[in-house]
Amino acid sequence: MLTERREKLLRLIVDEYVSTAQPVGSGNIVDKYRMDVSAATIRSEMARLEEEGLITQPHTSAGRVPTDQGYRYYVEALMKEEELPEQLQQTIRHQFHQAARELEEWARLAAAILAARLRNAAVVTTPHTAQPKLRWLELVGVHEYLALLVVVLQEARVLQQTLSLDRPFTQEELTSIARRLNDVLSGKTAAEMRSESLPVTAMEAPLIDAAASLLEAAEESEIEPSFLQGIRELLRQPEFSEGERILGLLELLEERNLARALPSAGRSTGEVKIIIGGEHPLDAMRACSVISARYSGPAGLRGSLSVVGPTRMHYPRAVSMVRYMSSLMEELLGVYFA
């Protein structure tokens, strides 16, 4: 544990560096914050913080900047979350109530709000179930011996596959078959769809098998459907002025790599997790901090929200926004998908 003076000094260094992106000098601290001690005393205390590994001097004669360990101490012991103004909460709620009541639209809007308010990148996954369940299916005639099987999951995700038919079918016949299958299969997982106890005909069995295979493929996929916003805001930060660093980061933020880039959401809802700089297992992400939270809803629906920014991030504001958006998503799912 630090002394009270060193804790105050560390808090001021973090806050000042987050605000200015410039190393913080002892004279600046004394002048700006009207400290009741001399600049020499502040320099001595800074030296002790540096010995503790909480701040560092980027180059000779420069001021100090927080280290990853310093940010960790800050968020664990010194930080107070900002309380979102009531007017801002009402504005965000109004945006959601104006949006279509579709899960993908909510995820897209949540990512856009987080990115705009925090001026960093935001990734929000569309609410989905761990074991996908069928909402409904459709059969659309493509050719005399071909039909398109369209499967809609409970989280509104759409999957499709072209099927070969053993004889020509009219669209009316295909619609009738789909209607019957929906009566039998709606709300079921792939395993339940393959149950021998289902009352289906020999003609319907291969259609059910195809639908179950689509659900299994969705279940096995490591990629959660998601929306990424705010890349331009992120890349405007001075930490990302180097082209090589930008390329590595952008590659990780592609959808196929997001599961590796954002491993911090955790399993429990309501918990906000923070990964700071070098705590991240991937080199390209070690200039970043990631703040994440899970949210959940009825019927096993779940998703996550993440903010990606430089380690020089405004943590009190970011944590508060992520926590609020997580609780709002849970509230909306509870109201409209119960």
C-alpha positions as a LaTeX table, in Angstrom:
\begin{tabular}{lrrr}
\hline
Residue & $x$ (\AA) & $y$ (\AA) & $z$ (\AA) \\
\hline
Met1 & 0.00 & 0.00 & 0.00 \\
Leu2 & 1.14 & 3.55 & $-0.75$ \\
Thr3 & 1.13 & 6.44 & 1.65 \\
Glu4 & $-1.77$ & 8.87 & 1.34 \\
Arg5 & 0.49 & 11.45 & $-0.31$ \\
Arg6 & 1.80 & 8.99 & $-2.91$ \\
Glu7 & $-1.68$ & 7.76 & $-3.67$ \\
Lys8 & $-2.81$ & 11.34 & $-4.26$ \\
Leu9 & 0.25 & 11.97 & $-6.42$ \\
Leu10 & $-0.32$ & 8.83 & $-8.49$ \\
Arg11 & $-3.96$ & 9.80 & $-9.00$ \\
Leu12 & $-2.92$ & 13.27 & $-10.19$ \\
Ile13 & $-0.29$ & 11.86 & $-12.57$ \\
Val14 & $-2.82$ & 9.42 & $-14.09$ \\
Asp15 & $-5.53$ & 12.06 & $-14.43$ \\
Glu16 & $-3.14$ & 14.63 & $-15.92$ \\
Tyr17 & $-1.58$ & 12.18 & $-18.38$ \\
Val18 & $-4.98$ & 10.88 & $-19.49$ \\
Ser19 & $-6.06$ & 14.46 & $-20.12$ \\
Thr20 & $-2.96$ & 15.80 & $-21.90$ \\
Ala21 & $-1.08$ & 12.74 & $-23.30$ \\
Gln22 & 2.11 & 14.53 & $-22.12$ \\
Pro23 & 4.56 & 13.32 & $-19.44$ \\
Val24 & 3.81 & 14.95 & $-16.10$ \\
Gly25 & 6.53 & 16.97 & $-14.36$ \\
Ser26 & 6.84 & 17.81 & $-10.68$ \\
Gly27 & 6.66 & 21.57 & $-11.32$ \\
Asn28 & 3.43 & 21.11 & $-13.26$ \\
Ile29 & 1.88 & 19.18 & $-10.36$ \\
Val30 & 2.87 & 21.84 & $-7.80$ \\
Asp31 & 1.67 & 24.78 & $-9.92$ \\
Lys32 & $-1.57$ & 23.32 & $-11.23$ \\
Tyr33 & $-2.81$ & 21.55 & $-8.12$ \\
Arg34 & $-1.47$ & 24.02 & $-5.51$ \\
Met35 & 0.34 & 21.31 & $-3.59$ \\
Asp36 & 1.46 & 22.40 & $-0.11$ \\
Val37 & 4.91 & 20.88 & $-0.59$ \\
Ser38 & 7.90 & 21.84 & $-2.72$ \\
Ala39 & 8.71 & 20.60 & $-6.19$ \\
Ala40 & 11.75 & 18.84 & $-4.66$ \\
Thr41 & 9.46 & 16.86 & $-2.34$ \\
Ile42 & 7.24 & 15.93 & $-5.27$ \\
Arg43 & 10.30 & 14.80 & $-7.24$ \\
Ser44 & 11.34 & 12.64 & $-4.29$ \\
Glu45 & 7.89 & 11.08 & $-4.05$ \\
Met46 & 7.86 & 10.50 & $-7.81$ \\
Ala47 & 11.17 & 8.69 & $-7.46$ \\
Arg48 & 9.60 & 6.38 & $-4.87$ \\
Leu49 & 6.63 & 5.71 & $-7.16$ \\
Glu50 & 9.09 & 4.92 & $-9.94$ \\
Glu51 & 10.93 & 2.48 & $-7.65$ \\
Glu52 & 7.57 & 0.80 & $-6.99$ \\
Gly53 & 7.12 & 0.37 & $-10.76$ \\
Leu54 & 3.98 & 2.57 & $-10.84$ \\
Ile55 & 5.35 & 5.38 & $-13.04$ \\
Thr56 & 8.24 & 5.69 & $-15.47$ \\
Gln57 & 10.27 & 8.37 & $-17.23$ \\
Pro58 & 10.00 & 7.92 & $-21.02$ \\
His59 & 13.29 & 9.74 & $-21.60$ \\
Thr60 & 15.84 & 11.85 & $-19.71$ \\
Ser61 & 14.59 & 15.23 & $-18.45$ \\
Ala62 & 10.96 & 14.29 & $-19.26$ \\
Gly63 & 8.18 & 14.08 & $-16.74$ \\
Arg64 & 6.62 & 10.78 & $-15.69$ \\
Val65 & 3.88 & 8.62 & $-17.15$ \\
Pro66 & 1.94 & 5.78 & $-15.51$ \\
Thr67 & 3.01 & 2.20 & $-16.15$ \\
Asp68 & 0.56 & $-0.65$ & $-16.65$ \\
Gln69 & 1.09 & $-1.49$ & $-12.97$ \\
Gly70 & 0.35 & 2.12 & $-12.09$ \\
Tyr71 & $-2.93$ & 2.04 & $-14.02$ \\
Arg72 & $-3.80$ & $-1.25$ & $-12.30$ \\
Tyr73 & $-3.23$ & 0.29 & $-8.86$ \\
Tyr74 & $-5.31$ & 3.26 & $-9.94$ \\
Val75 & $-8.34$ & 1.24 & $-11.09$ \\
Glu76 & $-8.19$ & $-1.14$ & $-8.11$ \\
Ala77 & $-7.57$ & 1.32 & $-5.28$ \\
Leu78 & $-8.00$ & 4.94 & $-6.35$ \\
Met79 & $-10.64$ & 5.17 & $-9.07$ \\
Lys80 & $-14.18$ & 6.32 & $-8.45$ \\
Glu81 & $-16.62$ & 5.52 & $-11.25$ \\
Glu82 & $-18.32$ & 8.51 & $-12.79$ \\
Glu83 & $-22.06$ & 8.64 & $-12.29$ \\
Leu84 & $-23.81$ & 9.01 & $-15.63$ \\
Pro85 & $-25.94$ & 12.17 & $-15.67$ \\
Glu86 & $-29.65$ & 11.44 & $-15.65$ \\
Gln87 & $-30.09$ & 13.46 & $-18.85$ \\
Leu88 & $-27.52$ & 11.27 & $-20.64$ \\
Gln89 & $-29.26$ & 8.10 & $-19.45$ \\
Gln90 & $-32.58$ & 9.42 & $-20.75$ \\
Thr91 & $-31.00$ & 10.32 & $-24.09$ \\
Ile92 & $-29.56$ & 6.83 & $-24.52$ \\
Arg93 & $-32.86$ & 5.19 & $-23.55$ \\
His94 & $-34.66$ & 7.37 & $-26.06$ \\
Gln95 & $-32.27$ & 6.24 & $-28.81$ \\
Phe96 & $-33.04$ & 2.60 & $-28.04$ \\
His97 & $-36.78$ & 3.13 & $-27.91$ \\
Gln98 & $-36.62$ & 4.80 & $-31.34$ \\
Ala99 & $-34.64$ & 1.89 & $-32.80$ \\
Ala100 & $-36.24$ & $-1.21$ & $-34.28$ \\
Arg101 & $-36.83$ & $-3.96$ & $-31.73$ \\
Glu102 & $-34.28$ & $-6.22$ & $-33.33$ \\
Leu103 & $-31.30$ & $-7.69$ & $-31.53$ \\
Glu104 & $-28.83$ & $-6.81$ & $-34.27$ \\
Glu105 & $-30.01$ & $-3.20$ & $-34.29$ \\
Trp106 & $-29.59$ & $-2.97$ & $-30.50$ \\
Ala107 & $-26.04$ & $-4.33$ & $-30.69$ \\
Arg108 & $-25.16$ & $-1.91$ & $-33.51$ \\
Leu109 & $-26.61$ & 1.03 & $-31.58$ \\
Ala110 & $-24.87$ & 0.06 & $-28.32$ \\
Ala111 & $-21.50$ & $-0.08$ & $-30.10$ \\
Ala112 & $-22.11$ & 3.31 & $-31.77$ \\
Ile113 & $-23.05$ & 4.95 & $-28.45$ \\
Leu114 & $-20.03$ & 3.56 & $-26.59$ \\
Ala115 & $-17.65$ & 4.60 & $-29.37$ \\
Ala116 & $-19.09$ & 8.11 & $-29.64$ \\
Arg117 & $-19.23$ & 8.79 & $-25.89$ \\
Leu118 & $-15.80$ & 7.34 & $-25.08$ \\
Arg119 & $-14.01$ & 8.24 & $-28.34$ \\
Asn120 & $-12.52$ & 4.78 & $-28.57$ \\
Ala121 & $-13.37$ & 1.57 & $-30.40$ \\
Ala122 & $-16.34$ & $-0.46$ & $-29.16$ \\
Val123 & $-17.39$ & $-4.03$ & $-29.93$ \\
Val124 & $-20.84$ & $-5.34$ & $-29.00$ \\
Thr125 & $-21.92$ & $-8.89$ & $-29.77$ \\
Thr126 & $-25.47$ & $-9.56$ & $-30.87$ \\
Pro127 & $-27.45$ & $-11.39$ & $-28.15$ \\
His128 & $-27.33$ & $-15.10$ & $-28.91$ \\
Thr129 & $-27.76$ & $-18.41$ & $-27.12$ \\
Ala130 & $-25.02$ & $-20.83$ & $-26.17$ \\
Gln131 & $-27.15$ & $-23.57$ & $-27.72$ \\
Pro132 & $-28.91$ & $-22.04$ & $-30.73$ \\
Lys133 & $-32.64$ & $-22.68$ & $-30.93$ \\
Leu134 & $-34.86$ & $-22.52$ & $-33.97$ \\
Arg135 & $-37.28$ & $-19.63$ & $-34.23$ \\
Trp136 & $-38.68$ & $-20.58$ & $-37.61$ \\
Leu137 & $-37.63$ & $-21.90$ & $-41.00$ \\
Glu138 & $-38.68$ & $-21.28$ & $-44.58$ \\
Leu139 & $-38.34$ & $-23.20$ & $-47.83$ \\
Val140 & $-38.01$ & $-21.12$ & $-51.00$ \\
Gly141 & $-38.10$ & $-22.73$ & $-54.42$ \\
Val142 & $-35.04$ & $-21.91$ & $-56.53$ \\
His143 & $-35.43$ & $-24.48$ & $-59.33$ \\
Glu144 & $-37.57$ & $-27.55$ & $-59.93$ \\
Tyr145 & $-35.11$ & $-29.69$ & $-57.98$ \\
Leu146 & $-33.55$ & $-27.03$ & $-55.72$ \\
Ala147 & $-34.84$ & $-25.16$ & $-52.67$ \\
Leu148 & $-33.29$ & $-22.65$ & $-50.30$ \\
Leu149 & $-33.61$ & $-23.58$ & $-46.63$ \\
Val150 & $-33.70$ & $-20.42$ & $-44.49$ \\
Val151 & $-33.29$ & $-20.93$ & $-40.75$ \\
Val152 & $-33.92$ & $-18.09$ & $-38.30$ \\
Leu153 & $-32.56$ & $-18.54$ & $-34.77$ \\
Gln154 & $-34.24$ & $-17.19$ & $-31.66$ \\
Glu155 & $-31.71$ & $-14.35$ & $-31.53$ \\
Ala156 & $-32.83$ & $-13.35$ & $-35.07$ \\
Arg157 & $-29.65$ & $-14.67$ & $-36.70$ \\
Val158 & $-30.32$ & $-16.00$ & $-40.21$ \\
Leu159 & $-28.66$ & $-19.11$ & $-41.69$ \\
Gln160 & $-29.30$ & $-20.68$ & $-45.07$ \\
Gln161 & $-28.40$ & $-23.64$ & $-47.26$ \\
Thr162 & $-29.35$ & $-24.82$ & $-50.75$ \\
Leu163 & $-30.96$ & $-28.28$ & $-50.80$ \\
Ser164 & $-31.42$ & $-30.81$ & $-53.61$ \\
Leu165 & $-34.95$ & $-32.21$ & $-53.93$ \\
Asp166 & $-35.85$ & $-35.72$ & $-55.09$ \\
Arg167 & $-38.76$ & $-34.39$ & $-57.16$ \\
Pro168 & $-40.19$ & $-31.04$ & $-58.30$ \\
Phe169 & $-42.17$ & $-29.10$ & $-55.66$ \\
Thr170 & $-44.36$ & $-26.06$ & $-56.09$ \\
Gln171 & $-43.82$ & $-23.09$ & $-53.79$ \\
Glu172 & $-47.18$ & $-23.78$ & $-52.22$ \\
Glu173 & $-46.05$ & $-27.31$ & $-51.31$ \\
Leu174 & $-42.75$ & $-26.02$ & $-49.89$ \\
Thr175 & $-44.58$ & $-23.44$ & $-47.79$ \\
Ser176 & $-46.92$ & $-26.11$ & $-46.45$ \\
Ile177 & $-43.98$ & $-28.35$ & $-45.50$ \\
Ala178 & $-42.21$ & $-25.47$ & $-43.77$ \\
Arg179 & $-45.37$ & $-24.62$ & $-41.83$ \\
Arg180 & $-45.63$ & $-28.17$ & $-40.53$ \\
Leu181 & $-41.94$ & $-28.32$ & $-39.62$ \\
Asn182 & $-42.25$ & $-25.05$ & $-37.70$ \\
Asp183 & $-45.09$ & $-26.55$ & $-35.68$ \\
Val184 & $-42.83$ & $-29.47$ & $-34.75$ \\
Leu185 & $-39.41$ & $-27.81$ & $-34.43$ \\
Ser186 & $-39.90$ & $-24.23$ & $-33.19$ \\
Gly187 & $-37.92$ & $-23.57$ & $-30.00$ \\
Lys188 & $-35.79$ & $-26.72$ & $-30.29$ \\
Thr189 & $-32.00$ & $-27.15$ & $-30.28$ \\
Ala190 & $-30.15$ & $-29.26$ & $-32.85$ \\
Ala191 & $-30.05$ & $-32.22$ & $-30.45$ \\
Glu192 & $-33.79$ & $-31.98$ & $-29.83$ \\
Met193 & $-34.46$ & $-31.70$ & $-33.57$ \\
Arg194 & $-32.63$ & $-34.98$ & $-34.14$ \\
Ser195 & $-34.74$ & $-36.78$ & $-31.55$ \\
Glu196 & $-36.29$ & $-40.01$ & $-32.89$ \\
Ser197 & $-39.53$ & $-39.21$ & $-31.09$ \\
Leu198 & $-40.43$ & $-36.35$ & $-33.44$ \\
Pro199 & $-43.43$ & $-37.19$ & $-35.64$ \\
Val200 & $-41.99$ & $-36.56$ & $-39.10$ \\
Thr201 & $-42.32$ & $-38.16$ & $-42.50$ \\
Ala202 & $-39.53$ & $-39.76$ & $-44.54$ \\
Met203 & $-39.58$ & $-36.73$ & $-46.84$ \\
Glu204 & $-39.24$ & $-34.29$ & $-43.92$ \\
Ala205 & $-36.37$ & $-36.13$ & $-42.19$ \\
Pro206 & $-33.56$ & $-34.86$ & $-44.50$ \\
Leu207 & $-34.90$ & $-31.31$ & $-44.17$ \\
Ile208 & $-34.74$ & $-31.58$ & $-40.40$ \\
Asp209 & $-31.23$ & $-33.01$ & $-40.65$ \\
Ala210 & $-30.13$ & $-30.04$ & $-42.77$ \\
Ala211 & $-31.67$ & $-27.55$ & $-40.34$ \\
Ala212 & $-30.04$ & $-29.29$ & $-37.36$ \\
Ser213 & $-26.67$ & $-29.21$ & $-39.13$ \\
Leu214 & $-26.97$ & $-25.43$ & $-39.58$ \\
Leu215 & $-27.68$ & $-25.01$ & $-35.86$ \\
Glu216 & $-24.73$ & $-27.23$ & $-34.96$ \\
Ala217 & $-22.40$ & $-25.20$ & $-37.19$ \\
Ala218 & $-23.58$ & $-22.00$ & $-35.49$ \\
Glu219 & $-23.00$ & $-23.57$ & $-32.07$ \\
Glu220 & $-19.48$ & $-24.74$ & $-32.93$ \\
Ser221 & $-18.41$ & $-21.42$ & $-34.41$ \\
Glu222 & $-16.06$ & $-19.45$ & $-32.14$ \\
Ile223 & $-17.08$ & $-16.20$ & $-33.82$ \\
Glu224 & $-19.88$ & $-14.33$ & $-32.08$ \\
Pro225 & $-21.85$ & $-12.04$ & $-34.42$ \\
Ser226 & $-20.74$ & $-8.54$ & $-33.46$ \\
Phe227 & $-20.57$ & $-4.86$ & $-34.41$ \\
Leu228 & $-17.38$ & $-2.79$ & $-34.29$ \\
Gln229 & $-17.53$ & 1.01 & $-34.13$ \\
Gly230 & $-15.05$ & 3.80 & $-33.45$ \\
Ile231 & $-11.91$ & 2.59 & $-35.24$ \\
Arg232 & $-11.25$ & 6.12 & $-36.53$ \\
Glu233 & $-11.53$ & 7.54 & $-33.02$ \\
Leu234 & $-9.09$ & 4.93 & $-31.73$ \\
Leu235 & $-6.54$ & 5.57 & $-34.46$ \\
Arg236 & $-6.60$ & 9.32 & $-33.78$ \\
Gln237 & $-4.98$ & 8.66 & $-30.40$ \\
Pro238 & $-1.25$ & 9.58 & $-30.38$ \\
Glu239 & $-0.35$ & 6.08 & $-29.16$ \\
Phe240 & $-1.28$ & 4.69 & $-32.57$ \\
Ser241 & 0.75 & 7.00 & $-34.80$ \\
Glu242 & 3.06 & 4.14 & $-35.85$ \\
Gly243 & 1.87 & 2.34 & $-38.99$ \\
Glu244 & 3.14 & $-1.11$ & $-37.97$ \\
Arg245 & 1.32 & $-0.94$ & $-34.64$ \\
Ile246 & $-1.89$ & 0.11 & $-36.39$ \\
Leu247 & $-1.79$ & $-2.81$ & $-38.84$ \\
Gly248 & $-1.36$ & $-5.37$ & $-36.08$ \\
Leu249 & $-4.22$ & $-3.89$ & $-34.09$ \\
Leu250 & $-6.57$ & $-3.68$ & $-37.08$ \\
Glu251 & $-5.92$ & $-7.31$ & $-37.98$ \\
Leu252 & $-6.86$ & $-8.41$ & $-34.46$ \\
Leu253 & $-10.04$ & $-6.37$ & $-34.56$ \\
Glu254 & $-11.30$ & $-8.22$ & $-37.63$ \\
Glu255 & $-14.34$ & $-10.33$ & $-36.80$ \\
Arg256 & $-12.54$ & $-13.64$ & $-37.22$ \\
Asn257 & $-9.96$ & $-12.61$ & $-34.58$ \\
Leu258 & $-12.19$ & $-10.87$ & $-32.05$ \\
Ala259 & $-12.49$ & $-13.92$ & $-29.80$ \\
Arg260 & $-8.71$ & $-13.75$ & $-29.26$ \\
Ala261 & $-8.48$ & $-9.97$ & $-29.09$ \\
Leu262 & $-11.29$ & $-9.53$ & $-26.55$ \\
Pro263 & $-11.06$ & $-12.44$ & $-24.09$ \\
Ser264 & $-12.04$ & $-10.44$ & $-21.06$ \\
Ala265 & $-15.83$ & $-10.37$ & $-20.97$ \\
Gly266 & $-16.03$ & $-13.31$ & $-18.54$ \\
Arg267 & $-19.03$ & $-15.43$ & $-17.73$ \\
Ser268 & $-20.94$ & $-13.54$ & $-15.04$ \\
Thr269 & $-23.19$ & $-10.62$ & $-15.89$ \\
Gly270 & $-22.86$ & $-7.27$ & $-14.14$ \\
Glu271 & $-19.11$ & $-7.70$ & $-13.70$ \\
Val272 & $-16.87$ & $-5.22$ & $-15.51$ \\
Lys273 & $-13.46$ & $-6.63$ & $-16.34$ \\
Ile274 & $-10.38$ & $-4.60$ & $-17.25$ \\
Ile275 & $-7.28$ & $-5.80$ & $-19.10$ \\
Ile276 & $-4.48$ & $-3.23$ & $-19.09$ \\
Gly277 & $-1.66$ & $-3.16$ & $-21.61$ \\
Gly278 & 0.88 & $-5.92$ & $-20.94$ \\
Glu279 & $-1.74$ & $-8.01$ & $-19.14$ \\
His280 & $-3.10$ & $-8.90$ & $-22.58$ \\
Pro281 & $-1.69$ & $-12.16$ & $-24.02$ \\
Leu282 & $-1.31$ & $-10.75$ & $-27.55$ \\
Asp283 & 1.55 & $-8.38$ & $-28.43$ \\
Ala284 & $-0.52$ & $-6.21$ & $-30.77$ \\
Met285 & $-3.01$ & $-5.46$ & $-27.97$ \\
Arg286 & $-0.44$ & $-4.49$ & $-25.35$ \\
Ala287 & $-0.69$ & $-0.79$ & $-26.17$ \\
Cys288 & $-4.40$ & $-1.04$ & $-25.36$ \\
Ser289 & $-6.72$ & $-1.52$ & $-22.45$ \\
Val290 & $-9.94$ & $-3.50$ & $-22.86$ \\
Ile291 & $-12.99$ & $-2.91$ & $-20.66$ \\
Ser292 & $-15.70$ & $-5.55$ & $-21.03$ \\
Ala293 & $-18.94$ & $-6.78$ & $-19.52$ \\
Arg294 & $-21.42$ & $-9.56$ & $-20.24$ \\
Tyr295 & $-25.16$ & $-9.14$ & $-20.41$ \\
Ser296 & $-27.87$ & $-11.78$ & $-20.49$ \\
Gly297 & $-31.60$ & $-12.19$ & $-21.00$ \\
Pro298 & $-34.43$ & $-14.70$ & $-21.20$ \\
Ala299 & $-34.18$ & $-18.00$ & $-23.07$ \\
Gly300 & $-30.41$ & $-18.15$ & $-22.57$ \\
Leu301 & $-29.71$ & $-15.02$ & $-24.63$ \\
Arg302 & $-26.31$ & $-13.50$ & $-23.84$ \\
Gly303 & $-23.80$ & $-11.08$ & $-25.30$ \\
Ser304 & $-20.90$ & $-8.82$ & $-24.41$ \\
Leu305 & $-19.79$ & $-5.21$ & $-24.68$ \\
Ser306 & $-16.14$ & $-4.15$ & $-24.94$ \\
Val307 & $-14.32$ & $-0.85$ & $-25.25$ \\
Val308 & $-10.79$ & $-0.83$ & $-26.70$ \\
Gly309 & $-8.57$ & 2.19 & $-26.19$ \\
Pro310 & $-5.03$ & 3.17 & $-25.27$ \\
Thr311 & $-3.85$ & 2.38 & $-21.74$ \\
Arg312 & $-4.11$ & 6.17 & $-21.32$ \\
Met313 & $-7.87$ & 5.75 & $-21.07$ \\
His314 & $-10.40$ & 7.63 & $-18.95$ \\
Tyr315 & $-11.17$ & 4.57 & $-16.83$ \\
Pro316 & $-13.85$ & 6.03 & $-14.50$ \\
Arg317 & $-15.97$ & 7.14 & $-17.47$ \\
Ala318 & $-15.37$ & 4.00 & $-19.55$ \\
Val319 & $-16.21$ & 1.59 & $-16.72$ \\
Ser320 & $-19.36$ & 3.54 & $-15.89$ \\
Met321 & $-20.54$ & 3.58 & $-19.52$ \\
Val322 & $-19.88$ & $-0.13$ & $-20.04$ \\
Arg323 & $-21.68$ & $-1.01$ & $-16.81$ \\
Tyr324 & $-24.68$ & 1.13 & $-17.70$ \\
Met325 & $-24.98$ & $-0.17$ & $-21.27$ \\
Ser326 & $-24.75$ & $-3.75$ & $-20.01$ \\
Ser327 & $-27.60$ & $-3.20$ & $-17.54$ \\
Leu328 & $-29.69$ & $-1.44$ & $-20.19$ \\
Met329 & $-29.26$ & $-4.30$ & $-22.67$ \\
Glu330 & $-30.36$ & $-6.76$ & $-19.98$ \\
Glu331 & $-33.37$ & $-4.60$ & $-19.18$ \\
Leu332 & $-34.42$ & $-4.40$ & $-22.85$ \\
Leu333 & $-34.05$ & $-8.15$ & $-23.35$ \\
Gly334 & $-36.13$ & $-8.78$ & $-20.26$ \\
Val335 & $-38.94$ & $-6.50$ & $-21.47$ \\
Tyr336 & $-39.15$ & $-7.50$ & $-25.13$ \\
Phe337 & $-37.92$ & $-11.11$ & $-25.21$ \\
Ala338 & $-39.35$ & $-12.57$ & $-22.01$ \\
\hline
\end{tabular}
